[in-house]
Amino acid sequence: MKKLLIFFITAVFLFASSGKELAIKLHINPSSKAIKQWERVFKKEKKQKKYGIDKLSDSEKEALKKYLINHAADSDQPESAGF
């Protein structure tokens, strides 16, 4: 049962396609930081580990980064609470 759960969680991360889906799965609220702060998160491996971003593929990281920056607190379209 435990192996099945681990497989399911892994599969969810592997098949997540949009930045929003990834943010929800990682419990990241894009409006919790400004654009520059999100850019710093993606530049440092230690910060990526803090949010679980380090486990994502390069394409998923790019999708997530784009979503977080586009909906950051100081963006034109900040994400509302509960996104």
MDTraj code that builds the backbone (N, CA, C; nanometers):
import mdtraj as md
import numpy as np

residues = "MET LYS LYS LEU LEU ILE PHE PHE ILE THR ALA VAL PHE LEU PHE ALA SER SER GLY LYS GLU LEU ALA ILE LYS LEU HIS ILE ASN PRO SER SER LYS ALA ILE LYS GLN TRP GLU ARG VAL PHE LYS LYS GLU LYS LYS GLN LYS LYS TYR GLY ILE ASP LYS LEU SER ASP SER GLU LYS GLU ALA LEU LYS LYS TYR LEU ILE ASN HIS ALA ALA ASP SER ASP GLN PRO GLU SER ALA GLY PHE".split()
xyz = np.array([
    [0.0829, -0.1197, 0.0000],
    [0.0000, 0.0000, 0.0000],
    [0.0867, 0.1252, 0.0000],
    [0.1933, 0.1231, 0.0806],
    [0.2816, 0.2384, 0.0883],
    [0.3510, 0.2632, -0.0453],
    [0.3913, 0.1540, -0.1132],
    [0.4564, 0.1658, -0.2441],
    [0.3601, 0.2238, -0.3467],
    [0.2360, 0.1843, -0.3376],
    [0.1339, 0.2359, -0.4290],
    [0.1145, 0.3860, -0.4093],
    [0.1135, 0.4299, -0.2862],
    [0.0986, 0.5714, -0.2561],
    [0.2172, 0.6504, -0.3101],
    [0.3373, 0.5988, -0.2896],
    [0.4575, 0.6662, -0.3408],
    [0.4526, 0.6724, -0.4930],
    [0.4108, 0.5635, -0.5573],
    [0.3978, 0.5626, -0.7029],
    [0.2972, 0.6674, -0.7488],
    [0.1844, 0.6763, -0.6815],
    [0.0810, 0.7730, -0.7189],
    [0.1316, 0.9158, -0.7070],
    [0.1984, 0.9464, -0.5972],
    [0.2515, 1.0815, -0.5772],
    [0.3543, 1.1148, -0.6844],
    [0.4413, 1.0195, -0.7149],
    [0.5415, 1.0392, -0.8188],
    [0.4740, 1.0611, -0.9540],
    [0.3736, 0.9825, -0.9838],
    [0.3025, 0.9948, -1.1108],
    [0.2346, 1.1304, -1.1234],
    [0.1792, 1.1791, -1.0141],
    [0.1135, 1.3103, -1.0153],
    [0.2148, 1.4178, -1.0553],
    [0.3345, 1.4124, -0.9964],
    [0.4372, 1.5106, -1.0295],
    [0.4850, 1.4943, -1.1735],
    [0.4958, 1.3719, -1.2211],
    [0.5456, 1.3485, -1.3562],
    [0.4477, 1.3953, -1.4630],
    [0.3192, 1.3835, -1.4351],
    [0.2203, 1.4157, -1.5356],
    [0.1557, 1.5529, -1.5195],
    [0.1957, 1.6270, -1.4192],
    [0.1439, 1.7629, -1.4024],
    [0.1979, 1.8484, -1.5160],
    [0.1128, 1.9239, -1.5801],
    [0.1587, 1.9956, -1.6979],
    [0.1658, 2.1464, -1.6800],
    [0.0731, 2.2037, -1.6140],
    [0.0731, 2.3492, -1.6055],
    [0.1425, 2.3987, -1.4791],
    [0.1904, 2.5212, -1.4874],
    [0.2537, 2.5830, -1.3720],
    [0.1578, 2.5950, -1.2550],
    [0.0331, 2.6222, -1.2843],
    [-0.0663, 2.6354, -1.1768],
    [-0.0853, 2.5018, -1.1057],
    [-0.0957, 2.3929, -1.1823],
    [-0.1112, 2.2607, -1.1222],
    [0.0081, 2.2276, -1.0329],
    [0.1276, 2.2596, -1.0809],
    [0.2487, 2.2339, -1.0030],
    [0.2495, 2.3163, -0.8750],
    [0.2108, 2.4430, -0.8861],
    [0.2075, 2.5303, -0.7685],
    [0.1098, 2.4767, -0.6639],
    [-0.0034, 2.4303, -0.7085],
    [-0.1033, 2.3751, -0.6164],
    [-0.0482, 2.2504, -0.5483],
    [0.0137, 2.1620, -0.6254],
    [0.0679, 2.0379, -0.5690],
    [0.1810, 2.0646, -0.4706],
    [0.2584, 2.1694, -0.4955],
    [0.3695, 2.2031, -0.4065],
    [0.3275, 2.2995, -0.2953],
    [0.2016, 2.3388, -0.2962],
    [0.1475, 2.4322, -0.1957],
    [0.2222, 2.5650, -0.1994],
    [0.2410, 2.6174, -0.3208],
    [0.3093, 2.7453, -0.3390],
    [0.2081, 2.8481, -0.3875],
    [0.1989, 2.9587, -0.3173],
    [0.1106, 3.0679, -0.3570],
    [0.1948, 3.1712, -0.4310],
    [0.1692, 3.1954, -0.5595],
    [0.2512, 3.2874, -0.6371],
    [0.2541, 3.4294, -0.5818],
    [0.1467, 3.4723, -0.5208],
    [0.1421, 3.6097, -0.4707],
    [0.2093, 3.6251, -0.3347],
    [0.2701, 3.5181, -0.2853],
    [0.3414, 3.5286, -0.1578],
    [0.4779, 3.5955, -0.1735],
    [0.5213, 3.6144, -0.2984],
    [0.6503, 3.6788, -0.3252],
    [0.6381, 3.7721, -0.4448],
    [0.7325, 3.8653, -0.4528],
    [0.7421, 3.9545, -0.5684],
    [0.8191, 3.8828, -0.6795],
    [0.8143, 3.9378, -0.7989],
    [0.8804, 3.8774, -0.9156],
    [1.0278, 3.8510, -0.8884],
    [1.1014, 3.9489, -0.8387],
    [1.2450, 3.9342, -0.8123],
    [1.2710, 3.8221, -0.7121],
    [1.1834, 3.8082, -0.6135],
    [1.2013, 3.7023, -0.5144],
    [1.1857, 3.5645, -0.5781],
    [1.0868, 3.5479, -0.6662],
    [1.0700, 3.4192, -0.7347],
    [1.1893, 3.3909, -0.8251],
    [1.2413, 3.4932, -0.8904],
    [1.3593, 3.4733, -0.9746],
    [1.4768, 3.4221, -0.8913],
    [1.4931, 3.4750, -0.7707],
    [1.6002, 3.4293, -0.6810],
    [1.5796, 3.2846, -0.6378],
    [1.4563, 3.2453, -0.6158],
    [1.4274, 3.1074, -0.5769],
    [1.4789, 3.0114, -0.6847],
    [1.4573, 3.0467, -0.8096],
    [1.4969, 2.9573, -0.9180],
    [1.6459, 2.9627, -0.9495],
    [1.7172, 3.0586, -0.8950],
    [1.8618, 3.0681, -0.9167],
    [1.9415, 2.9864, -0.8164],
    [1.8821, 2.9537, -0.7022],
    [1.9560, 2.8851, -0.5958],
    [1.8946, 2.7491, -0.5647],
    [1.9784, 2.6467, -0.5713],
    [1.9319, 2.5108, -0.5466],
    [1.8758, 2.4944, -0.4055],
    [1.9380, 2.5595, -0.3088],
    [1.8914, 2.5498, -0.1695],
    [1.7481, 2.6014, -0.1566],
    [1.7191, 2.7110, -0.2241],
    [1.5834, 2.7671, -0.2181],
    [1.4851, 2.6784, -0.2936],
    [1.5312, 2.6177, -0.4039],
    [1.4443, 2.5265, -0.4778],
    [1.4076, 2.4064, -0.3909],
    [1.5038, 2.3559, -0.3156],
    [1.4782, 2.2420, -0.2272],
    [1.3741, 2.2772, -0.1211],
    [1.3788, 2.3994, -0.0723],
    [1.2845, 2.4438, 0.0313],
    [1.1395, 2.4260, -0.0144],
    [1.1156, 2.4499, -0.1434],
    [0.9799, 2.4418, -0.1983],
    [0.9514, 2.3105, -0.2715],
    [1.0524, 2.2231, -0.2845],
    [1.0347, 2.0969, -0.3566],
    [1.0493, 2.1115, -0.5065],
    [1.0936, 2.2263, -0.5514],
    [1.1084, 2.2538, -0.6943],
    [1.2223, 2.1718, -0.7536],
    [1.3217, 2.1394, -0.6738],
    [1.4388, 2.0659, -0.7211],
    [1.4047, 1.9278, -0.7775],
    [1.2910, 1.8733, -0.7418],
    [1.2506, 1.7403, -0.7880],
    [1.1794, 1.7431, -0.9235],
    [1.1540, 1.8605, -0.9756],
    [1.0818, 1.8747, -1.1015],
    [1.1771, 1.8652, -1.2206],
    [1.1220, 1.8295, -1.3349],
    [1.2003, 1.8290, -1.4589],
    [1.2256, 1.9735, -1.5013],
    [1.3177, 1.9916, -1.5940],
    [1.3484, 2.1267, -1.6422],
    [1.2258, 2.1937, -1.7037],
    [1.1475, 2.1185, -1.7793],
    [1.0283, 2.1778, -1.8414],
    [0.9237, 2.2153, -1.7368],
    [0.9116, 2.1337, -1.6332],
    [0.8179, 2.1664, -1.5254],
    [0.8657, 2.2886, -1.4483],
    [0.9954, 2.2975, -1.4248],
    [1.0507, 2.4149, -1.3562],
    [1.0200, 2.5417, -1.4351],
    [1.0369, 2.5346, -1.5661],
    [1.0089, 2.6519, -1.6503],
    [0.8616, 2.6898, -1.6451],
    [0.7739, 2.5908, -1.6517],
    [0.6296, 2.6181, -1.6457],
    [0.5921, 2.6793, -1.5113],
    [0.6481, 2.6240, -1.4049],
    [0.6193, 2.6754, -1.2708],
    [0.6733, 2.8166, -1.2543],
    [0.7955, 2.8386, -1.2980],
    [0.8573, 2.9713, -1.2872],
    [0.7742, 3.0758, -1.3617],
    [0.7332, 3.0424, -1.4820],
    [0.6517, 3.1351, -1.5617],
    [0.5219, 3.1686, -1.4894],
    [0.4565, 3.0665, -1.4351],
    [0.3303, 3.0882, -1.3627],
    [0.3525, 3.1753, -1.2395],
    [0.4551, 3.1427, -1.1602],
    [0.4803, 3.2174, -1.0370],
    [0.5133, 3.3637, -1.0660],
    [0.5928, 3.3878, -1.1681],
    [0.6301, 3.5255, -1.2026],
    [0.5107, 3.6012, -1.2596],
    [0.4326, 3.5351, -1.3435],
    [0.3160, 3.6023, -1.4030],
    [0.2086, 3.6374, -1.3004],
    [0.2090, 3.5667, -1.1866],
    [0.1055, 3.5899, -1.0849],
    [0.1645, 3.6297, -0.9495],
    [0.2864, 3.6816, -0.9520],
    [0.3524, 3.7273, -0.8294],
    [0.2783, 3.8477, -0.7717],
    [0.3100, 3.8805, -0.6479],
    [0.2411, 3.9891, -0.5773],
    [0.2485, 4.1213, -0.6521],
    [0.3603, 4.1505, -0.7182],
    [0.3756, 4.2778, -0.7880],
    [0.3531, 4.2669, -0.9389],
    [0.2917, 4.1581, -0.9832],
    [0.2635, 4.1415, -1.1263],
    [0.1338, 4.2117, -1.1640],
    [0.1060, 4.2134, -1.2926],
    [-0.0199, 4.2723, -1.3413],
    [-0.1417, 4.1869, -1.3059],
    [-0.1180, 4.0575, -1.2834],
    [-0.2274, 3.9648, -1.2527],
    [-0.1939, 3.8817, -1.1291],
    [-0.1829, 3.9427, -1.0119],
    [-0.1496, 3.8635, -0.8925],
    [-0.2585, 3.7613, -0.8637],
    [-0.2159, 3.6457, -0.8192],
    [-0.3097, 3.5376, -0.7861],
    [-0.3760, 3.5690, -0.6530],
    [-0.5057, 3.5460, -0.6463],
    [-0.5770, 3.5729, -0.5206],
    [-0.5577, 3.4577, -0.4234],
    [-0.5911, 3.4795, -0.3010],
    [-0.5789, 3.3756, -0.1976],
    [-0.6624, 3.2553, -0.2368],
    [-0.6082, 3.1367, -0.2117],
    [-0.6801, 3.0148, -0.2413],
    [-0.6671, 2.9691, -0.3845],
    [-0.5929, 3.0400, -0.4641],
    [-0.5727, 3.0147, -0.6067],
    [-0.6262, 2.8813, -0.6452],
])
top = md.Topology()
chain = top.add_chain()
for i, resn in enumerate(residues, 1):
    res = top.add_residue(resn, chain, resSeq=i)
    for name in ("N", "CA", "C"):
        top.add_atom(name, md.element.get_by_symbol(name[0]), res)
traj = md.Trajectory(xyz[None], top)
